[in-house]
Amino acid sequence: MDHKIIVREKKETDNDQIENILNKNFGENRHQRTVYLYRKKSPIKGLSLVSCLNEDSNTVIGTITFYRTLVSNINCLLLGPLAVSVLFQGKGFGKILVKKGLEIATQKNETICFVSGKYNYYKEFDFFKLSSKNLIIHTPGDLTYGELLVKELKKDCINLLPLKAQLLPEK
C-alpha cells in the first residue's frame, strides 16, 4: 500500500462524494435492492465512516455505514453499504473501514452484525454463513449475494438468535 489511509466520521459535506462512489459501485438503481429496506432510518451515530488519504482528508476514497436491525427483538447491526472509489479499490481502503467500523461497534457494546456481501471478502473479518450455524434468517426480499453473513461482536451472542427468524428493519 503506497498511501497512508485515515478513517474519520462522515460529515454532511461528504454526501455528494459518497453518493458518487455508491452510484459507480452499485448503480443508480441500488435503492431498489432489498438491503435498502433496512436503510430507511438514519444510520447509527458514530458508525458512518469514510476513508481518505492522510494528505487530503476532504476527499472521500471509501465509505461504510451501519444500520440498526432486529432479529426477534434482538438489536443487531447491518453493515453496508461499503464502497471504495474505483481508482483505489484493492489498496486497503475498504478493509480498514470494515476493521475500524467493527472495532467501534464492539466498543459500543453491539452484539451481532449482519452483512449481505461476498463471503470470500468478509470471512477475513470473521463473518460466517448462516448455514454454517444452522441459522435460517429470512429477509423481505432477495439479497444480491444470496445469503446473509453474520459476525459475533461479543462472544457467544450468536446463541441469542433463534434458529429460524426474520431480519427486520428498525422500528
N, C-alpha and C positions, 0 to 999 in steps of 0.2 A: 504494500500500500504506500503510495507516494505522498499522500496528503494527511495532515493531522485533522481528524474529524472531531467536531464538538457536537454535543447534543444539548438542546435547550428547550424550554417550554414554548409552545406555539404562541405567536402574537397575532392579533387581529390583522395586522399589516401583512401577514404571511398568506392570507386566504387566497389571493389570486394566484400566487406561485403554486400553492398546494393544489388548487383546482386544475391548473395546467398539468402538473405532474400526474394527478389521478386520471385526467382525461387521456393523456398519452399512454398510460399503462393499462387502463381498463376500458377506455372508450367513453364517449359522452353519454351512452345509454346505460351506464353502470347502475344508475339509480333504480333500474327495473329488476335488478338481481335480488334474490331472497334476502341476502345479508343486510340490505338497506331497510328491511322491515324493522331491524334492531337498532337502526341509527336515526330514528325519528326524534328521540330525546337528545339532549345535549350530551356530549362525551363526558367522561369522568374528569373532574377537575384535577389538574396535575398530571394527567396521563394522555395529553395531546402534545406530542413532541415532534421536533424537527431535527434533522442533522444538517450541518453546514461545514464549510471549510473554516478552519481556525482563522485564516486571514480575511474571511468575508462572512461574518455571522449573519448578515442580512439576506444572503442568497440561500434559499432553501434547496437542498440537494435531495433530502428524503423526508418522509412523513410517516408517523404512526399515531393511531388513535385507539383508545379502549372505550367500550360502552358497557353499561350495566345490562345484565340479562338475568333471567330467572330459570331455574330448573326445580320444579316442585317447591316453590317459595324459598329456595336457597339462592342467595345472591351470588352471582358469578360474573366473570368478565367475558367480553367478546373482543378479541384483538382484531383490529382492522378498521380501515384499510391501512396496509403497509405498502408504500411505494417509494421508488427511488427514480430520480431523473435518468432517462435512458443513457445519457452520456456517462453516468457514474455507476451504472449497475455492475456488480461483481467486484466492487472495490471496498466493501465492508460497511457502506453507509446504512444499509438495511439491517445488517446483523447487529451493529452497535445500537440501533434504535430498539430492536427486539430485546436485547440484553438489558438495556437501561430501563425500558418500559416494564419488563418483568421484575426487575430489581425494585423499582418504585412501588409496583403493585404489591410485592411481598412486604415492603416496609409499611404499606398502608393496611396490612393485615388482611388482604384479599386472600381467598382460599383456593378458587378454581378458575382457570382461564380456558376458554374455547377459542378455536380459530378454524375458519374454513380456508384451508391453504394446502399447498403441496407438502405431503408428508416428508419427502426427502429433504426439504428445506427446514421444516420445523422440528424434525426429530433431533437435530443438533441442540435444540433448546429444551429437550426432554418432554416434548409433546408426544403423545401416542394416539393410535387409532382407538376409537371407542370399542370397536370389535375385539381388540386385544384384551379388553377388560370385561367383555360380555355385556357392555352397556348398549342400550338401544335408545338413543335420544333423537326424537323426530324434530324436524323444522317445518314451518308452514309452507314450504315450497322446496324445489330442488336447489341444491348447492352446486356452485360452479365446479368444485373439486370433488364432489361426490360424497365425501364423508367428513364429519366434524373431527377435529383433533382436540385433545384435552391435555391440560397440564395441571398438576397439583402445585399450588403455591405454598401450601402448608402440608406437612407430612400426614398421610392417610386421610386427607379430606375427600378423596375420591369415594371413600366409603360412605359419605353423606348422601351421595347421589343414588336414587332408586335405579334398579337395573333397566327399567323401562320408563321413559318420561318424555316431556316435550320441552324444548328450549324456547322460552318466551321472551319477548321484549320487556323492558322495564315498564311497569305500570305508571 
